[in-house]
Structure formats: C-alpha cells, structure tokens
Amino acid sequence: MGLSLNQVTKTFSGTPAVQDLSLEIPEGEIFGLLGANGAGKTTTFRIIIGLLEASSGRVLWQGKKINYHENNIIGYLPEERGLYPKLKVNEQLTYLGRLRGMKKTDINHEITRWLERFNIPEYRNKRVEELSKGNQQKIQFISAVLHKPKLLILDEPFSGLDPVNVELLKQAVIELKENGTSIVFSSHRMEHVEELCEYLCILEKGKPIVQGKLAEIKRSFGKKNLRIHADFSLAYLEKMNGVLKYQPMTNGCSLQIKQEDVAKQIFDTLQYKGFVRKFELEEPSLNDIFIEKAGTSYE
C-alpha cells in the first residue's frame, strides 16, 4: 500500500484548484502527475506534503494520514527552487539534514556520496549563488533525498539541466525507485514521463482526465502513429480513409491512423510505387493522448 488520495478538493476563495481527486500511487513505483500550467499539480503536491490542507478529502500513506510534524518520510523538490544563495553548499545541506532529524555524521556521509555521484565534490564549500543553474539544481535534488525519504515528490526535476545532467539525474531517480522509494513527479518533457513512469494521471482544471497504467492508456487510445520514408511522393496518403493526421517530412511522412488495420491497407498501396526505406508503426505518444484529451499540446 503506497500513497492514496481520496476525493481531495482544494478551493481558494471559492475557486477550486483541485476537485474530487482520487489516486492510488503504488509503493516503490514512479508515478507521473501531469497537466498544463494551472492544472492543479503543485497544489496537489503541497497538499500531499502538508503545506496546504485539503478543503475536503484525505491523503493517506500506507493507510495512515500524513502528519506534517512527522513528514520526514517525504522528500520534496519544488518547481520554484528554495536554496539560500549566500550559504555554502555544505552549510545548506547540513542545515536541511538537521531539520530532518539526521545525525551530523550521517549528513556528512550522504553529502559526500551525492556530490561525488553528481561529479561536483569541489563545490562543497562554494556558495550556492556561485554555482550554475544546473549545479544549483543538483544541490536542490540532493536536499530532497539526503534523508532517504520513503516518498519523493519531484516538481519539474530536470528543469535547467543539459542533456548529460538530465541523464545523471534520471539514473539517480531510477536507482532510488529500485531501492524502494515511491516517487511522484511532474515534467513538461513527455519523453521523460514515458521513459520513467509505469503509472500516470493527467489533470485538467484540477480534475483527472486520464489515469492508470501507461501501457493500458496507450492501448485504449486506439490510434497509432506511422512513419514512412520512401523515394516517391506520399502526398496521396493524406486523403486515404483512416488517416487522421498527415505530416510531410524529408523523404517521407508521419501519419496518425485510426487503427492498426489501416497500416496494412497503406502498406498494400505502396507496392510497386518505388523503394520504401522505412515503414514503422508506433504506439501513440503521450503528447498525442494529451492533445486528444485536453484539446491542447502539453508543452
């Protein structure tokens, strides 16, 4: 039994930010909580960690209510970063570790381990304001996991990172999950969600519009993507029955088709027209699903 939200509602001056939100987030899994800006993600995170009190509904961890004064089981990386710029990295992390009830020897050990893991041991005695945005993000991440939380909430964890450091943080997140940490995270980068999450929920105006296992969500969507590269014009496919979207590409096209059977019909029409370099049928992307359900691109 992991984290559960039961009919959680939060209103501000009579306006609902989250409405009747019920989620079951399995223990030891990575769960994606998605939505456009203003959908209610950050409000939900703040309710989970106890910074905000729900107007109604309950938040339970392993069947028990989370108490703000006993929330050392939780680590939180907020979207709006909160490091003290004038403090040195070591001072910053030691202070936050002590707030979580850690012993100084344990704090020192974890700081050393994580700084080495992120290839920045030389920044231990530098002030936060002296670091690049990406390295500040690493320190913020360390502050969220220093006390080995059982539940980790990451709000846009890869923001401001170059591709190399995104991979570094992704591997850290995966290892935390493999060691039993339950992780809830949001990201505007759909490919990160697809790579990391088995379960997800998409919010729109505080309400879930899609939720469940990612694989089952994709299967139930029905529509497929088809990429074709060929040495002849494929423009005629735009008018073909079952083709919902047609996007010309260099040396080919990208299609969204109604169902898998349409791919066979398209393949049959390609015979004897010329050389086909690629014919690739793909599952719908998460962004495809978001556009369909919410009527807009996630990014």
C-alpha positions in Angstrom: 0.0 0.0 0.0 1.5 3.3 -1.1 0.1 6.8 -1.3 -3.6 7.3 -1.8 -5.7 10.5 -2.3 -9.4 10.0 -1.6 -11.7 12.7 -3.1 -9.3 15.5 -2.4 -10.7 19.0 -3.1 -8.9 22.4 -2.5 -10.6 25.7 -3.1 -9.1 29.2 -3.0 -11.7 32.0 -2.4 -14.4 29.7 -3.7 -12.5 28.7 -6.8 -11.5 25.0 -7.0 -7.8 24.3 -7.7 -8.3 20.5 -7.2 -11.6 18.8 -7.5 -12.5 15.3 -6.1 -9.1 13.9 -6.9 -8.7 10.2 -6.1 -5.4 8.5 -6.9 -3.8 5.2 -5.9 0.0 5.5 -6.2 1.7 2.1 -5.8 4.6 1.9 -3.3 8.0 1.6 -4.9 6.9 3.0 -8.3 7.4 6.2 -10.3 4.1 7.9 -10.9 3.7 10.9 -13.3 1.3 13.7 -12.3 0.8 15.8 -15.5 -1.1 18.7 -16.7 -0.7 22.2 -18.3 0.2 25.2 -16.1 -2.6 25.8 -13.6 -4.0 22.3 -13.8 -3.5 21.7 -10.1 -0.2 19.7 -9.9 1.7 21.9 -7.5 -1.4 22.4 -5.3 -1.7 18.6 -5.1 1.9 18.2 -4.2 1.6 20.8 -1.4 -1.5 19.0 0.0 0.4 15.7 0.0 3.4 17.1 2.0 1.1 19.0 4.4 2.0 22.6 3.3 -1.7 23.0 2.3 -4.7 21.5 4.0 -7.3 20.0 1.7 -10.8 21.6 1.8 -12.1 18.0 1.8 -10.9 14.5 1.2 -8.0 12.5 2.7 -4.4 11.9 1.9 -3.0 8.6 3.3 0.4 7.0 3.3 0.3 3.2 3.9 -3.2 3.6 5.1 -2.4 6.4 7.6 -2.9 10.1 7.5 0.3 12.1 6.8 1.1 14.3 9.8 3.1 17.5 8.9 5.2 17.1 12.1 6.1 13.5 11.1 6.7 14.0 7.4 10.4 13.1 7.4 9.4 10.2 5.3 8.8 12.7 2.5 11.3 14.5 0.2 10.2 17.4 -1.9 11.8 19.2 -4.8 9.6 22.2 -5.6 9.3 23.8 -9.1 10.3 27.1 -7.5 13.7 26.5 -6.1 14.3 27.4 -2.5 18.1 27.4 -1.7 19.7 30.1 0.3 22.1 31.8 -2.2 24.6 33.1 0.4 25.1 29.8 2.2 27.8 27.4 1.2 26.6 24.1 -0.2 27.9 22.1 2.8 26.2 24.6 5.3 22.9 24.5 3.2 22.7 20.7 3.1 23.8 20.2 6.7 21.1 22.7 7.9 18.4 20.9 5.9 19.6 17.5 7.1 19.4 18.6 10.7 15.9 19.9 10.1 15.0 16.3 9.1 16.5 14.9 12.3 19.6 13.5 10.8 22.9 13.0 12.7 25.8 15.1 11.6 27.9 12.1 10.7 25.2 10.7 8.6 24.7 14.1 6.9 28.4 14.3 6.1 28.4 10.8 4.6 25.4 11.5 2.4 26.7 14.9 1.2 30.0 13.3 0.2 28.2 10.4 -1.5 25.8 12.6 -3.5 28.4 15.3 -4.5 30.7 12.6 -5.9 27.7 10.9 -7.6 26.9 14.1 -9.4 30.6 14.9 -10.2 30.7 18.1 -8.1 32.7 17.4 -4.9 34.7 20.6 -5.5 31.5 22.7 -4.9 31.1 21.6 -1.3 32.5 24.9 0.1 31.2 27.2 -2.6 28.2 29.5 -2.0 25.1 28.5 -3.9 25.0 31.7 -5.8 28.4 30.9 -7.3 27.0 27.8 -9.0 25.5 27.5 -12.4 21.7 26.9 -12.7 22.3 23.2 -13.5 24.6 22.7 -10.5 22.1 24.5 -8.2 19.5 22.1 -9.4 21.7 19.2 -8.4 22.1 20.6 -4.9 18.4 21.1 -4.7 17.9 17.5 -5.7 20.4 16.3 -3.0 18.5 18.4 -0.4 15.3 16.4 -1.3 16.9 13.0 -1.0 19.6 13.5 1.7 17.4 12.0 4.5 16.5 8.9 2.4 12.7 9.6 2.1 10.3 6.8 1.5 8.1 9.1 -0.6 9.8 11.6 -3.0 7.9 14.3 -4.8 9.7 15.9 -7.8 8.2 19.0 -9.5 9.9 19.6 -12.8 13.2 17.9 -11.6 15.0 18.2 -15.0 14.4 22.0 -15.5 17.5 23.9 -16.4 19.7 20.8 -17.0 21.7 20.0 -20.1 21.2 16.5 -21.7 24.2 15.0 -19.8 23.0 16.1 -16.4 19.4 15.1 -17.3 20.7 11.5 -17.8 22.6 11.8 -14.5 19.5 12.8 -12.5 17.3 10.2 -14.3 19.6 7.4 -13.3 19.6 8.6 -9.7 15.7 8.7 -9.8 15.7 5.1 -11.2 18.1 3.8 -8.6 16.0 5.4 -5.8 12.9 3.7 -7.2 14.8 0.3 -7.4 15.8 0.8 -3.7 12.1 1.1 -2.7 11.4 4.8 -2.8 8.0 5.8 -4.1 8.3 8.7 -6.5 5.7 11.2 -7.8 6.9 13.6 -10.4 5.8 16.1 -13.0 7.5 17.1 -16.1 6.7 19.1 -19.3 9.0 16.7 -21.1 6.7 13.9 -22.2 9.6 11.6 -23.3 10.9 11.6 -19.7 7.5 10.6 -18.4 7.2 7.8 -20.9 10.7 6.5 -20.1 10.3 6.6 -16.3 6.6 6.1 -15.4 4.5 3.0 -15.3 1.5 4.9 -13.9 0.3 8.4 -14.5 -2.5 10.9 -14.2 -3.2 13.9 -16.4 -5.0 16.7 -14.7 -7.1 19.4 -16.3 -8.5 22.2 -14.1 -7.9 20.1 -11.0 -9.7 17.0 -12.3 -8.2 13.8 -13.7 -9.0 13.3 -17.4 -6.7 10.3 -17.9 -5.2 8.0 -15.3 -3.9 4.4 -15.0 -1.1 2.3 -16.3 0.7 4.0 -19.2 0.7 0.8 -21.3 -3.1 0.4 -20.8 -3.8 4.1 -21.6 -1.9 3.7 -24.9 -3.7 0.5 -25.8 -7.1 2.0 -25.0 -6.4 5.1 -27.1 -6.5 3.0 -30.2 -4.9 5.4 -32.6 -1.4 4.7 -33.9 1.5 6.6 -35.4 3.1 5.6 -38.7 6.3 6.8 -40.2 7.2 6.1 -43.8 10.3 7.1 -45.7 10.2 6.5 -49.5 11.8 7.6 -52.8 8.4 8.7 -54.2 5.6 11.1 -53.2 3.4 10.0 -50.4 1.0 13.0 -50.5 -1.8 10.8 -51.7 -2.0 9.2 -48.2 -3.4 12.4 -46.8 -6.8 11.6 -48.4 -6.8 7.9 -47.6 -9.6 6.6 -45.3 -8.4 6.0 -41.8 -5.7 8.6 -41.9 -6.4 11.2 -39.2 -3.3 13.4 -39.5 -0.7 13.8 -42.2 2.6 15.5 -41.7 5.1 15.7 -44.6 8.7 15.0 -43.7 12.0 15.0 -45.6 11.9 11.9 -47.7 8.5 10.8 -46.3 5.7 11.5 -43.9 4.4 10.9 -40.4 0.8 9.8 -40.1 -1.7 9.3 -37.3 -4.0 6.5 -38.2 -7.4 5.4 -36.8 -6.4 1.8 -36.0 -3.7 -0.8 -36.8 -5.6 -2.3 -39.7 -5.1 1.0 -41.7 -1.4 0.4 -41.7 -1.8 -2.8 -43.7 -4.0 -1.0 -46.2 -1.4 1.7 -46.6 1.4 -0.8 -47.0 -0.6 -2.5 -49.8 -0.9 0.8 -51.7 2.9 1.3 -51.5 3.6 -1.9 -53.6 5.3 -1.3 -56.9 5.4 2.5 -56.5 9.1 2.6 -55.7 11.6 1.9 -52.9 10.3 2.2 -49.3 13.2 2.9 -46.9 11.2 2.8 -43.6 7.7 1.7 -42.6 7.4 2.0 -38.9 4.2 1.6 -36.8 4.4 3.1 -33.3 2.2 3.4 -30.2 0.6 6.9 -29.8 2.9 9.3 -27.9 1.8 10.7 -24.5 1.6 14.1 -26.2 -0.8 12.7 -28.8 -3.0 11.4 -26.0 -2.8 14.8 -24.1 -3.8 16.7 -27.2 -6.7 14.4 -27.8 -8.0 14.5 -24.2 -7.2 18.1 -23.2 -7.5 19.7 -26.6 -4.0 21.3 -26.5 -0.4 20.4 -26.6 1.1 19.7 -23.2 4.2 21.9 -23.9 
